[in-house]
Amino acid sequence: MQGAAQLNTLDPNAMADLKRLAKDNDPKAIEAAAKQFESLFLAMVLKSMRAAMPTTGLMDNDQSRMYQSLLDQQLAANMAASGGAGLAKALIAQLGGNPMQAPSRDEISAGFDIASVPRRPANAAAAPLPPVDLAARRASMSAGVSAPTTIEPTPPEISSDAAAFVRKVMPHAQAASRETGIPAHFMVAQAALETGWGKYQLRDASGQPSHNLFNIKAGSSWEGKTVSVGTTEYVNGRPVTEQARFRAYGSYAESFRDYARLIGNSPRYADVVGQQDAAAFARELQAAGYATDPRYAEKLTRIITGPTLRGALPG
């Protein structure tokens, strides 16, 4: 049974790990808490079922009832970890996801194991900035909603935010389009996917925005300003959090100009330049290695062809 070994109810560190995830604003804290809540609920159901059964018998005593209770707690945890009754799924959608597009059972149960969370000393030094899960942000944006870097309710309606963002960046996108041949709204969609319609762009330690709308990293040849943050990338299909340096600009115009230079001058993006089909543009970007998220092309295509961007574009 998938996920059966994810939680040991007798592990005294399990709750401490969950508290640490919440304190660190780890997006997976909601998932872990929802599964533990469903585990408690299922344990109560099993307890009620046991109470309704006859208790007479040679093996019925205080010791056997205690071990039976421990077994039921672990069974409940196993059921919750492998999908359960769907209660955790509903809670995740209510607390941290898009209520109109709840994640599937596979999306909820895959990729998280609280037993594998690295233990840290209680006085471990905190990172200067919280990790930014770019993949999660892109996943939420592909559904038409914005994803914050901290655990807080997702805005239910972003059409006005999208329209304001498009008005602000469209002139710069049009200038980049003249250089690259890429339709301006393709680039606006990618900027929206990367930054949540500009609301969650990377910031430095003092809180100043980087204006990096495309989350372009700063390589060894980059001589401009940078922002260093923790980010989630995919290595062999598995999410890994790492510290990375990103480019910082003085304006959105600089961000689009640098993006146009990157796409237009690098041989690896030769098949991206001039693309007029949304799916082909997104597919070639992913094939060239722009992002490590294995679903990047799918998410970007959904933004380009989705109703949120269409409604925000000028008539």
C-alpha positions as CSV (number, residue, x, y, z in Angstrom):
1,M,0.0,0.0,0.0
2,Q,1.6,3.2,-1.2
3,G,2.6,5.6,1.6
4,A,2.0,3.0,4.4
5,A,5.4,3.6,5.9
6,Q,5.2,7.4,5.8
7,L,4.2,7.9,9.4
8,N,5.1,5.9,12.6
9,T,2.5,6.9,15.2
10,L,4.9,5.9,18.0
11,D,7.7,8.2,16.7
12,P,8.0,11.1,19.2
13,N,9.8,13.2,16.6
14,A,6.9,13.2,14.1
15,M,5.0,16.1,15.7
16,A,8.3,18.1,16.2
17,D,9.0,17.7,12.5
18,L,5.6,18.9,11.6
19,K,6.0,22.0,13.9
20,R,9.3,22.7,12.3
21,L,7.9,22.5,8.8
22,A,5.2,25.0,9.7
23,K,7.7,27.3,11.4
24,D,9.9,27.3,8.3
25,N,6.8,28.1,6.1
26,D,7.4,24.9,4.3
27,P,4.4,24.4,1.9
28,K,4.4,20.7,2.7
29,A,3.3,21.5,6.3
30,I,-0.3,21.7,5.2
31,E,-0.1,18.3,3.5
32,A,1.4,16.7,6.6
33,A,-1.1,18.3,9.0
34,A,-4.0,17.3,6.8
35,K,-2.8,13.7,6.7
36,Q,-2.4,13.6,10.5
37,F,-5.9,15.1,10.9
38,E,-7.4,12.5,8.7
39,S,-5.4,9.9,10.6
40,L,-7.0,11.0,13.9
41,F,-10.4,11.0,12.3
42,L,-10.0,7.4,11.0
43,A,-8.6,6.3,14.4
44,M,-11.8,7.6,16.0
45,V,-13.9,5.6,13.4
46,L,-11.9,2.5,14.2
47,K,-12.3,3.1,17.9
48,S,-16.1,3.4,17.5
49,M,-16.2,0.2,15.4
50,R,-14.3,-1.7,18.1
51,A,-16.6,-0.4,20.8
52,A,-19.6,-1.8,18.9
53,M,-18.1,-5.3,18.8
54,P,-18.5,-8.0,21.5
55,T,-15.6,-7.9,24.0
56,T,-16.0,-11.2,25.7
57,G,-13.3,-13.8,25.1
58,L,-10.2,-15.4,26.5
59,M,-7.9,-12.8,25.0
60,D,-9.9,-9.8,26.0
61,N,-8.1,-7.9,28.7
62,D,-6.5,-4.5,29.4
63,Q,-3.2,-5.4,27.7
64,S,-4.8,-6.7,24.5
65,R,-7.1,-3.7,24.3
66,M,-4.0,-1.4,24.6
67,Y,-2.2,-3.2,21.8
68,Q,-5.3,-3.2,19.7
69,S,-5.6,0.6,20.2
70,L,-2.0,1.1,19.1
71,L,-2.6,-1.1,16.0
72,D,-5.7,0.9,15.1
73,Q,-3.7,4.2,15.4
74,Q,-1.1,2.8,13.0
75,L,-3.7,1.5,10.6
76,A,-5.4,4.9,10.6
77,A,-2.1,6.5,9.8
78,N,-1.4,4.0,7.0
79,M,-4.9,4.6,5.5
80,A,-4.5,8.4,5.6
81,A,-1.0,8.2,4.0
82,S,-2.3,6.2,1.1
83,G,-5.3,8.4,0.3
84,G,-7.7,7.5,3.0
85,A,-11.3,8.7,2.7
86,G,-10.3,11.9,0.9
87,L,-10.5,14.2,3.9
88,A,-6.8,15.2,3.7
89,K,-7.3,16.0,0.0
90,A,-10.3,18.3,0.8
91,L,-8.4,20.0,3.7
92,I,-5.3,20.7,1.4
93,A,-7.6,22.2,-1.2
94,Q,-9.3,24.4,1.5
95,L,-6.1,25.5,3.3
96,G,-3.4,25.7,0.7
97,G,-4.6,25.0,-2.8
98,N,-7.2,26.0,-5.4
99,P,-10.7,25.0,-4.1
100,M,-11.9,24.9,-7.7
101,Q,-9.1,22.4,-8.8
102,A,-8.2,20.1,-5.9
103,P,-5.1,18.0,-6.3
104,S,-5.5,14.4,-7.2
105,R,-4.9,11.6,-4.7
106,D,-1.6,10.8,-6.4
107,E,-0.5,14.5,-6.2
108,I,-1.3,14.5,-2.5
109,S,0.3,11.3,-1.4
110,A,3.4,11.3,-3.7
111,G,6.7,13.0,-2.8
112,F,6.3,13.6,0.9
113,D,7.5,11.4,3.7
114,I,7.7,13.1,7.1
115,A,10.0,10.3,8.3
116,S,12.6,11.4,5.7
117,V,12.6,15.0,6.9
118,P,16.2,15.9,8.0
119,R,16.5,16.4,11.7
120,R,18.0,19.7,12.8
121,P,19.1,21.0,16.2
122,A,16.6,23.3,17.9
123,N,19.0,26.2,17.7
124,A,20.0,25.7,14.0
125,A,20.6,29.0,12.3
126,A,17.8,30.1,10.0
127,A,18.4,30.9,6.4
128,P,18.4,34.6,5.5
129,L,15.4,34.1,3.3
130,P,12.7,31.4,3.2
131,P,12.9,28.9,0.4
132,V,10.9,29.8,-2.7
133,D,9.2,26.8,-4.3
134,L,9.2,27.9,-7.9
135,A,7.7,24.6,-9.1
136,A,4.7,24.9,-6.7
137,R,4.2,28.5,-7.7
138,R,4.2,27.5,-11.4
139,A,1.7,24.7,-10.7
140,S,-0.7,27.1,-9.0
141,M,-0.3,29.7,-11.7
142,S,-1.1,27.2,-14.4
143,A,-4.5,26.7,-12.8
144,G,-5.1,30.5,-12.9
145,V,-4.3,31.4,-9.3
146,S,-1.3,32.9,-7.6
147,A,0.9,31.0,-5.1
148,P,2.6,32.8,-2.2
149,T,6.0,31.7,-0.8
150,T,4.5,31.5,2.7
151,I,1.5,29.4,3.9
152,E,-1.5,31.7,3.5
153,P,-4.8,31.5,1.7
154,T,-4.6,31.8,-2.1
155,P,-6.5,34.8,-3.5
156,P,-9.7,33.4,-5.1
157,E,-9.8,36.0,-7.9
158,I,-6.9,37.5,-9.7
159,S,-8.4,39.0,-12.9
160,S,-7.9,42.6,-11.8
161,D,-4.3,41.8,-10.6
162,A,-3.7,40.1,-14.0
163,A,-5.0,43.1,-15.9
164,A,-2.8,45.5,-13.9
165,F,0.2,43.3,-14.4
166,V,-0.3,43.0,-18.2
167,R,-0.7,46.8,-18.5
168,K,2.5,47.3,-16.7
169,V,4.7,44.9,-18.6
170,M,3.1,44.7,-22.0
171,P,5.1,47.6,-23.5
172,H,8.4,45.9,-22.5
173,A,7.1,42.5,-23.8
174,Q,6.3,44.2,-27.1
175,A,9.9,45.6,-27.3
176,A,11.3,42.1,-26.6
177,S,9.0,40.7,-29.2
178,R,10.5,42.9,-31.9
179,E,13.9,41.5,-31.0
180,T,13.0,37.9,-30.7
181,G,9.9,37.4,-32.9
182,I,8.2,35.7,-29.9
183,P,4.6,37.0,-29.4
184,A,4.5,39.5,-26.6
185,H,1.7,37.7,-24.7
186,F,3.8,34.5,-24.7
187,M,6.5,36.3,-22.7
188,V,3.9,38.0,-20.4
189,A,2.4,34.5,-19.7
190,Q,5.9,33.2,-18.8
191,A,6.5,36.2,-16.5
192,A,3.1,35.6,-14.9
193,L,3.9,31.9,-14.4
194,E,7.3,32.6,-12.8
195,T,6.2,35.4,-10.5
196,G,2.4,35.1,-9.8
197,W,1.5,38.0,-12.0
198,G,4.4,40.0,-10.5
199,K,3.1,39.7,-7.0
200,Y,5.8,37.2,-5.7
201,Q,9.0,38.2,-7.5
202,L,12.2,37.4,-5.7
203,R,13.4,40.0,-3.2
204,D,16.7,40.7,-1.5
205,A,17.3,40.4,2.3
206,S,16.1,44.0,2.8
207,G,12.8,43.3,0.9
208,Q,13.7,45.2,-2.3
209,P,12.3,43.6,-5.5
210,S,14.7,42.1,-8.0
211,H,12.4,42.9,-11.0
212,N,13.5,39.5,-12.2
213,L,10.3,38.4,-13.9
214,F,11.7,35.3,-15.5
215,N,13.7,34.0,-12.5
216,I,16.9,33.9,-14.5
217,K,19.8,32.7,-12.4
218,A,23.1,34.5,-12.2
219,G,25.9,32.4,-13.6
220,S,29.6,33.1,-13.3
221,S,29.6,35.5,-16.2
222,W,26.9,37.8,-14.6
223,E,28.4,41.0,-13.3
224,G,25.2,42.8,-12.2
225,K,23.4,42.7,-8.9
226,T,22.1,39.4,-7.5
227,V,19.5,38.0,-5.0
228,S,20.4,34.8,-3.2
229,V,17.4,32.6,-2.0
230,G,16.6,29.0,-1.4
231,T,14.7,27.5,-4.4
232,T,13.1,24.1,-5.2
233,E,14.5,22.5,-8.4
234,Y,14.0,19.0,-9.8
235,V,16.9,16.6,-10.0
236,N,16.1,13.3,-11.7
237,G,12.4,14.1,-11.3
238,R,12.6,14.7,-7.5
239,P,12.3,18.1,-5.8
240,V,15.5,19.4,-4.2
241,T,15.9,22.6,-2.2
242,E,19.1,24.5,-2.9
243,Q,20.5,28.0,-2.4
244,A,20.8,29.8,-5.7
245,R,21.8,33.3,-7.0
246,F,19.4,35.1,-9.3
247,R,19.9,38.2,-11.4
248,A,18.5,41.5,-10.1
249,Y,17.5,44.4,-12.3
250,G,16.6,48.0,-11.8
251,S,13.3,47.8,-13.7
252,Y,10.9,45.5,-15.6
253,A,12.3,46.9,-18.8
254,E,15.8,45.6,-17.9
255,S,14.3,42.2,-17.1
256,F,12.7,41.9,-20.5
257,R,15.8,43.2,-22.3
258,D,17.9,40.6,-20.6
259,Y,15.4,37.8,-21.3
260,A,15.4,38.8,-25.0
261,R,19.2,38.7,-25.0
262,L,19.2,35.3,-23.3
263,I,16.7,33.7,-25.7
264,G,17.9,35.5,-28.8
265,N,21.7,35.0,-28.4
266,S,22.0,31.6,-26.9
267,P,22.2,28.7,-29.4
268,R,20.3,26.4,-27.0
269,Y,17.2,28.5,-27.5
270,A,17.4,28.6,-31.3
271,D,14.2,26.6,-31.6
272,V,12.3,28.9,-29.3
273,V,12.9,32.2,-31.2
274,G,10.1,33.0,-33.6
275,Q,7.7,30.3,-32.3
276,Q,4.1,31.4,-32.9
277,D,2.4,28.3,-31.5
278,A,1.9,28.4,-27.7
279,A,2.4,24.7,-27.1
280,A,5.5,24.6,-29.4
281,F,7.0,27.7,-27.6
282,A,6.5,26.1,-24.2
283,R,7.7,22.7,-25.3
284,E,10.9,24.1,-26.9
285,L,11.7,26.2,-23.8
286,Q,11.5,23.1,-21.6
287,A,13.5,21.0,-24.1
288,A,16.2,23.7,-24.0
289,G,16.4,23.3,-20.2
290,Y,14.9,26.6,-19.2
291,A,13.4,25.0,-16.1
292,T,13.8,21.7,-14.3
293,D,10.1,21.3,-13.6
294,P,9.0,18.3,-15.7
295,R,5.6,19.9,-16.2
296,Y,6.8,23.4,-17.1
297,A,5.7,23.3,-20.7
298,E,2.2,22.1,-19.7
299,K,1.8,24.8,-17.1
300,L,3.0,27.6,-19.4
301,T,0.7,26.4,-22.2
302,R,-2.2,26.6,-19.8
303,I,-1.4,30.2,-18.9
304,I,-1.0,31.3,-22.5
305,T,-4.2,29.7,-23.7
306,G,-6.2,30.2,-20.5
307,P,-9.0,32.6,-19.8
308,T,-7.1,34.7,-17.2
309,L,-4.6,36.0,-19.7
310,R,-7.1,36.4,-22.5
311,G,-9.3,38.5,-20.2
312,A,-6.3,40.6,-19.1
313,L,-5.0,41.4,-22.6
314,P,-6.0,44.7,-24.1
315,G,-8.8,44.6,-26.6
